[in-house]
Amino acid sequence: MPDRPVAAPDNTAVRTALWRALHVERDSPPHVFEDVVGLKLVAPDDGWRDRPDMSPFTRPFRASIVARARFIEDLVAEQAAHGVGQYVILGAGLDTFVQRRPEVASRLLVFEIDQPGPQAWKRQRLVDLGLGIPPFLRLVPVDFEAGDTWWEGLAASGFDARRSAVVASTGVSMYLTRDAITATLRKVAALAPGSTLAMSFLLPIELADPEVRPGIERAIAGARANGTPFISFFTPAEMLALAREAGFREVQHVSAATLTQRYFSGRTDGLRPPNNAEELLVART
């Protein structure tokens, strides 16, 4: 593993990248989502596949991660085909859309928003791997702890609020207060007509499939121990209501069951995302 500064990606970003790679390595084809670039960025020790969070117990959550990633990239490709020219990734972590999908990404301006330290680490890794920073990728460092706002950083990086955009926020809302989520919804709802937000959210744990509740409880405990507790859970009806109140013209709940039908039907290995755990809001201006 390469030498890492203090500001390396957080555990969640690394786990997500490794789960995406593990899907390609261990799950039967056809693969829902193919990403081994994240694995190259992380460059983990040889024993990474034996980590407790890579065990078969976490397989449903791996399915959820690849399902939401596939859905959002399908959405981005669809919107790009209709002339949308900007894609914003809030809390980008180790996202690799630009490196894996240059045929789509090169038709867009892609804005990755993240904390300054982890983003600087990622920038250096992209350079070290020979992948570089293409001109259509804008890395937008935002120090939330210092009071910076993602909107100001975005505007300073060349985002045009007069043009439509796709905004994606996955694996983030559970760490934010309801007020912070509402503020984000209102900001995106004020974008140009034809813009789309895709945001994942966690449902209350008592609504999840019983067999995955222990895994969710472990994730909650781990997040709390790392100083980043899960603080926001919403039912689909609550999330849709928040989006409507924020001013979106059209709101939609994309359930795990919908993702299963779209991406996992016909599989014989039982791989599917858990119901009523992390699901998606899609909202349009």
Secondary structure, DSSP 8 states (H G I E B T S, - for coil): -----TT---HHHHHHHHHHHHHHHHS-SS-S----HHHHHH---GGGGGSGGGSGGGHHHHHHHHHHHHHHHHHHHHHHHTT--EEEEET-TT--HHHH-HHHHTTSEEEEEE-HHHHHHHHHHHHHTT----TTEEEEE--GGGT--HHHHHHHTT--TTS--EEEE-S-GGGS-HHHHHHHHHHHHTS-TT-EEEEEEE--GGGS-GGGHHHHHHHHHHHHHTT--------HHHHHHHHHHHT-SEEEEE-HHHHHHHHTTT-SS-----TTSEEEEEEE-
